């Protein structure tokens, strides 16, 4: 199914049963499938307005102890990793 939005073509992948129901409903109402989809999306967005962003809680932190190797020392790092 193709829906034209502001001159752009958008492909919607719909379940065959949903597509058939949309097609029947559009015919019954004398509307286009695109019009019905747009109306449904507008209603969805009105019912569920964008939530304001919330501040996330800080990430947990813990004391992991002192570093066991200087990661800028490649040889020491490889040795600590078991020679990989």
N, C-alpha and C positions, 0 to 999 in steps of 0.2 A: 504494500500500500504506500502511496506517496501523498504527502501533505505539503501544500504550498504555504509557506510562511514568509511574508514580506519578500516575495520574489525568490526565495531559496527553496530548494527541493530537499525534503527531509524524509528519510526512509524510516518507517516504524515497523518493527518486527512484532507481529501480533499472533497469538494463538489462533488457529483456524476457526475455532468456535466463537472466540471473541470477535474476530473479523466478520464472520457471518452475521452475528448478532448486531454489530455496528451497522453493517450494510442494510439489514432489515429495518432497524430503528430509524436510520436516516431516510429510507424510502417511506416509511410510515409517517414520519413527520414532515416530509417534503423538504428536507435539508440535505446538505452535503455531509459526507463522512468527516471531512475536514472541519466543518462547522461544529459538528457534535464533539469531536475530539477537543477542539479549542474551548468550547463551552465547559466541557468536563474538567479540563486543566485549569481554567479560570476559577471554577468553583472549588477545586482542590486547593489552589493557592490561597483563596479567600478564607477557607476553613482552617487552613494550617499556615498562618503567616510565618514568615521567616523569624526564627527565634533570635533574640539578641545574643550576641556572643557572651559567653560566660567565662569568667576567669577560672582557669584550671588550678587545682590545688598543686602546691609545690611537689616536685618529685622527691621521693624518700632519699635520704643520704645516710651513709654509714661510714664508720672509720674502718678502713680495710688494712690498716697497718702500713708500715714503711714499704717502699718499693724494693723488690728483690733483685732488680737489674736495671741498669741505665739503658733505656730503649734506644738511645742515640749510639750506643756501642753495639754494632751489628754482630760482632763475634760473640760477645757476652750474651746477647739476646738469643742467638741461635743455640748456644750451649745450654742456656736455661730452658729452651724449648725442646731439648732432647736431641739436638743435632739435626733438626729438620731444615 
